[in-house]
Amino acid sequence: MVTLPREGRSDPREAVFARIDEAFPAGSANTGLRAIASADRNFDLDGFMAGARAAYEMIVSAFAAGDRAALKPLLSREVFDGFSGVIAEREGRGEKIDFTFVGIDKADVADAGIEGGMAQVTVRFSSQLISVTRGRDGSVVEGDPQRVAEVTDVWTFAREIRSSDPNWKLVATDAGG
């Protein structure tokens, strides 16, 4: 049996566009997300945001632990080199980080678009964490083990729009914003 299309049947992407319009009624985030959804038939805003939130936690935790192997597949080459350099400096000083990821309070798309065949989505994360840097002797160099810090990071994720690989990589970071 062959199912024929029904007249008046809506485009299956319309639900994706409606979700984008609901979350971002106007502005560059809306325009950019719609462009990405038009170019990538598999793009789903809620799925992307769930993945971005998970990646954020994995990346900040792996960075604190100095786990380069966990970071490498999640980061662009340039971001990986920067993170790896900071980890190497920390290791050179004999410092360790005690780290607890408390949670993400908020994650919002700040901007999105397609540039040179690359889909890019910039997300502003507001999170809570406990981070203490300890010296060789275990003394606190930075941070407070009793204080939950409010942190804001602005991260840009990207992927080739025509790639069969569905994974996004972190291509830029900015503190604050």
C-alpha positions as CSV (number, residue, x, y, z in Angstrom):
1,M,0.0,0.0,0.0
2,V,1.3,3.5,-0.9
3,T,0.2,6.4,1.2
4,L,-0.5,9.4,-0.9
5,P,0.0,12.9,0.4
6,R,-3.1,14.6,1.6
7,E,-4.1,18.0,0.3
8,G,-3.4,20.8,2.8
9,R,-0.8,18.7,4.6
10,S,1.6,21.0,6.4
11,D,5.4,20.9,6.0
12,P,6.9,18.7,8.8
13,R,9.4,21.5,9.4
14,E,6.7,23.9,10.3
15,A,6.6,22.5,13.9
16,V,10.4,23.2,14.1
17,F,9.9,26.8,12.8
18,A,6.9,27.3,15.2
19,R,9.1,26.2,18.1
20,I,11.9,28.6,17.1
21,D,9.3,31.5,16.7
22,E,7.9,30.6,20.2
23,A,11.3,30.7,21.8
24,F,12.7,33.7,19.8
25,P,9.9,35.8,18.4
26,A,12.2,38.2,16.6
27,G,15.8,39.2,16.1
28,S,19.0,37.6,14.8
29,A,18.5,34.4,16.9
30,N,15.2,33.7,15.2
31,T,16.5,34.5,11.7
32,G,19.7,32.4,12.2
33,L,17.9,29.4,13.8
34,R,15.3,29.4,10.9
35,A,18.2,29.5,8.4
36,I,19.9,26.5,10.1
37,A,16.6,24.6,10.3
38,S,16.0,25.3,6.6
39,A,19.4,24.1,5.6
40,D,19.6,21.1,8.0
41,R,16.4,19.0,7.9
42,N,17.5,17.3,11.2
43,F,17.9,20.5,13.2
44,D,15.6,20.7,16.2
45,L,16.0,23.6,18.7
46,D,15.0,21.6,21.8
47,G,17.4,18.7,20.8
48,F,20.2,21.2,20.2
49,M,19.7,22.9,23.5
50,A,19.6,19.6,25.4
51,G,22.9,18.7,23.7
52,A,24.4,22.1,24.4
53,R,23.6,21.9,28.1
54,A,25.1,18.4,28.3
55,A,28.2,19.5,26.4
56,Y,28.6,22.5,28.7
57,E,28.7,20.3,31.8
58,M,31.0,17.8,30.2
59,I,33.4,20.4,29.0
60,V,33.7,22.5,32.2
61,S,34.0,19.2,34.2
62,A,36.7,17.8,31.9
63,F,38.6,21.1,31.8
64,A,38.6,21.3,35.6
65,A,39.9,17.7,35.7
66,G,42.5,18.3,33.1
67,D,41.0,15.5,30.9
68,R,42.3,16.4,27.5
69,A,41.0,13.1,26.0
70,A,37.4,14.0,27.0
71,L,37.8,17.5,25.7
72,K,39.3,16.7,22.3
73,P,36.2,15.5,20.4
74,L,34.0,18.3,21.8
75,L,36.2,21.2,20.9
76,S,37.5,22.8,17.7
77,R,41.2,22.6,17.2
78,E,41.8,26.2,18.3
79,V,39.7,26.0,21.4
80,F,41.2,22.6,22.3
81,D,44.7,24.1,22.0
82,G,43.7,27.0,24.2
83,F,42.2,24.8,26.9
84,S,45.1,22.4,26.7
85,G,47.6,25.2,27.2
86,V,45.8,26.4,30.3
87,I,45.7,22.8,31.7
88,A,49.5,22.5,30.9
89,E,50.2,25.8,32.8
90,R,48.2,24.6,35.8
91,E,50.0,21.2,35.7
92,G,53.3,23.0,35.5
93,R,52.5,24.9,38.7
94,G,51.4,21.7,40.4
95,E,47.9,22.9,40.8
96,K,44.7,20.8,41.0
97,I,41.1,21.9,40.8
98,D,38.4,20.6,43.2
99,F,35.3,21.0,41.1
100,T,31.6,20.5,41.6
101,F,29.1,21.2,38.9
102,V,25.9,22.4,40.7
103,G,23.8,23.0,37.6
104,I,22.7,25.3,34.8
105,D,20.2,27.9,35.8
106,K,19.6,29.2,32.3
107,A,20.7,28.6,28.7
108,D,19.6,30.8,25.9
109,V,20.5,31.3,22.3
110,A,22.2,34.7,22.0
111,D,22.8,34.4,18.2
112,A,22.7,31.9,15.3
113,G,23.4,31.7,11.7
114,I,25.2,30.1,8.8
115,E,28.6,31.3,7.8
116,G,30.7,29.6,5.1
117,G,28.8,26.4,5.2
118,M,29.0,26.3,9.0
119,A,26.0,26.5,11.2
120,Q,26.8,28.4,14.3
121,V,24.8,28.9,17.5
122,T,25.9,31.1,20.4
123,V,24.5,30.1,23.8
124,R,24.6,32.1,27.0
125,F,24.9,29.8,30.0
126,S,24.2,30.9,33.5
127,S,25.4,28.2,35.8
128,Q,26.4,27.4,39.4
129,L,29.6,25.6,40.4
130,I,32.1,25.2,43.1
131,S,35.7,25.5,42.0
132,V,38.8,25.6,44.1
133,T,42.3,25.7,42.8
134,R,44.8,24.1,45.2
135,G,48.6,24.4,45.1
136,R,51.1,21.5,45.4
137,D,50.7,21.6,49.2
138,G,46.9,21.5,49.0
139,S,46.5,25.1,50.0
140,V,43.7,27.2,48.4
141,V,45.2,29.3,45.6
142,E,41.9,30.5,44.2
143,G,38.2,30.0,45.0
144,D,36.2,29.0,48.1
145,P,35.3,25.4,48.8
146,Q,32.2,26.6,50.7
147,R,30.9,29.0,48.0
148,V,28.7,28.3,45.0
149,A,29.8,30.7,42.3
150,E,27.4,32.1,39.7
151,V,29.1,31.9,36.3
152,T,28.0,33.2,32.9
153,D,29.7,31.9,29.8
154,V,28.9,32.7,26.2
155,W,29.8,29.7,24.0
156,T,29.6,29.3,20.2
157,F,28.9,25.8,18.8
158,A,29.3,25.0,15.1
159,R,29.0,22.1,12.7
160,E,29.3,21.8,8.9
161,I,25.7,22.1,7.6
162,R,26.2,19.3,5.0
163,S,28.1,16.9,7.3
164,S,26.6,13.6,8.1
165,D,28.1,14.0,11.6
166,P,25.3,15.4,13.8
167,N,27.7,16.5,16.5
168,W,28.5,20.2,17.2
169,K,31.8,21.4,18.4
170,L,32.6,24.3,20.7
171,V,34.4,26.9,18.5
172,A,34.5,30.0,20.7
173,T,34.2,30.9,24.4
174,D,33.7,34.2,26.2
175,A,33.3,34.7,29.9
176,G,30.5,37.0,31.0
177,G,28.5,38.7,28.3
